[in-house]
Amino acid sequence: MNEFQKSLAELKIVPVVTPYTVQSTIEMTKAMVAGGIGSVEITLRTDCAWDAIKAVQDLGLPVKVGVGTITNANLFAQAEAIQADFAVSPGISNKLLARSEGSLLPLLPGIATASELMLGMDYGISTFKLFPAMAINAPALLSSFAGPFPDIKFCPTGGVTTENAAGLLARPNVVCVGGSWMVSKSLVESGDWSEISRISAAAMAI
């Protein structure tokens, strides 16, 4: 494994966080860290996303802060400028790969096909987000990819739950899984941070 793969394997679970507000993102992160989570992927899905990412970085918690929903080269450059720990994209493109090539910011690009995987390999990528994992039958696809791509590792994301995470993590070509089940919108809206901590601890015990 390369260093990025090793880091993801150690993290095991990468929570996918929607930053509804800056404060709720701070509280979510604190709660997850209290439950043993070591990373967050804060998505660029709301207007406060960049402010929320900066606020979480400023907490000084033992957590790797990633930026999600990186859909183009400009967004990658912004994530690079704020010194994010990693960047995650839902898909893959030549322009994004070209911008990330040689950067100190690791990119976890999303793929769903062998052709997309091979495109990433052309740019030296060996770790991919498999997305949307359960919609594309991740267990079967992971088995199919293992033969022609024995050195490639994956982070299945999309539809991952407590019920299927263990089976995915048990696969030799999976280094971690991404999911949002520990930070459901209902828990965030109710401010049930202790329950988020409990679910996070259960996730890390998988």
N, C-alpha and C positions, 0 to 999 in steps of 0.2 A: 504493500500500500504506500501511496505517497502521503505527504504530510496532511493535505486537506482530507483525504480519505480517513486517515487515522483520527483526525480531529472529529469528523462526523461520527465515526464509530464510537468514540468515547462519549459523544453527546447522546447518541442513541435515538432520542426524540427531539425533533425540531418543531416546536409549536408555531403554528401559522396564526399570527395575531392581526386582527383588524383594529386599527387605532380609532375607536369611536370618538374619544377625546384624549387630550394629552394626559390628564390626570388618571383616567381609567386605564390607560396603557401603562402608566407608572405602577398603579396598584396591581394590575394583572401580572406584570413582570415580577414585582416583589413577591406576590403570592406563589408564582410558579417556582421561583428560586428557593423559596422556603420549602417547597415540596421536592427539591432536588434537581429541578430542571436547570440545564446549563447553557441554553441558547434560546433566542427568539428570532423569528423571521417576521419583522414588522412590514406589513404590506402597504403599498402605495395606493390604497383604495379610497382614501378620504382626504379632505383638504388639510387636515392637521397632521398628516403622516410624517412629514419631515421634522416638524416641531416635536412630535412624539418620539421619534428616533433619537433626536438630540437629547431630549429629556432623559430617556432611558440610558443613553451613553453617560450622561452626567451623574447618574446615580452611583457609579463606581461599584456596582455589584459584580460578583463573579459569574458573569453571563456574556456569552458571545452574541453580539447584536448584528443581525443580518438584515438586509433590505430586500423585500420581495416585490413582485410585480415589475421587475426590470424588463421592459419591453423594447427598449431601443438603446443605442449607444450613448445618447445624451443622459439618460437616467443612470446608466452605469457610471458615467463620468461623475455625476453628482454623488453617487454612493461612494465612489473612490475618494472624492474631495473631503467627505466627512469622516473618512477613515473607518468605514464599516468593516466588520470582521469577515463578512461574506455577502455575496449578491446572489439572488435567486430569480430566474426568469420562468414564465409559464411555457415558453417555447424557445425556438432557436432560430438564428438568422446569421447570414454571413457578416453583416455590418456589426452586429453585437459581438460576435466571436472575434472579429478583427480588432475591435476596440479593446476587448478584454485580454487579447494575446499579449503576454509579457507583463501584464499588470500584477502588482502585489496583492490585489483584491481577488480572491478566488471567486469564480463564477460557477454556479450550479444551474446549468441550463436544462429546461424542460424538454423532454422528447417522448414520442409515443410510437416511433417506427425505427426500423433498422437503418433506413436512409438518413434520418435525422441524427441517429447515433454516429453513423460514419462521417457525417458532416462535422460533428463536434470532434471526432477523433482526428480529422485533418488539421485541427487547430490545437492538438495536444490535450484535449479534454478526455479524462478517463473516469469521471464521476458525473452522473446525470440524475436529475430529478425525473422520475417516471410519472407522467401526469397526462390526464387525470387517471390515477392508478386503477381504481376499482371499475371505472367506466370502461376501461380498455382491458379488463381481465388481467390485472397485474400478475397473479400467480402463474398463469399460463404463459404470459409474455416473458416473465423473468426466466422461466425454465427454457423457453425457446432461445432467448438471448445468450444463455450460459454457454451453449456449444460454440457458436461462431465468435463470441466476444468474451473469452474466459477471463480477461484481465479488467473488464469494465465493471464498475460498481454503481449501485443505484440507491436513491432515496425515494421510495414510492410516496406520493402525496396525492390527496384527492379521494375522499371516501374512506380514509383510514380511521379505524375506531378501536376501542378497547377489545372488541371481539376479533378483529382480524390482524391487529398489530403484531401479536406474538408469532403468528404464522409467517408473516412477511419478514420479520427480523431474524427468523431461524434460517432463512435462505442464505447460502454462502455468498451470493452476489449483491446482497443488501447490506449497506453499512448503517443505515438509519431510516426512520420513517418521519414524514411530516404530517401534522394534523392539527385540528383545532378543537377536538372534543373536550379538552381540559379548560377551554376558555369560550364556552358557548355564550351566545349573545344574551340568553336569559340570566346566566350567572353574573355576567358583567353588569347588566342593567340593574340587577338586584343588589349588586355590591357584595356578593357572597364570596369574599376572598378566601375564607377558610376552606370552603368547599373546593375552590380552584386549587388550593394547596394540597388538599386530600387527593383529588383526582390526579394531580401532577405526580405525587408520591407513588400512587398506584401505577401510573404509566411508567415511571422509572423502575418499578419492580418487575415489569414484564420480562 
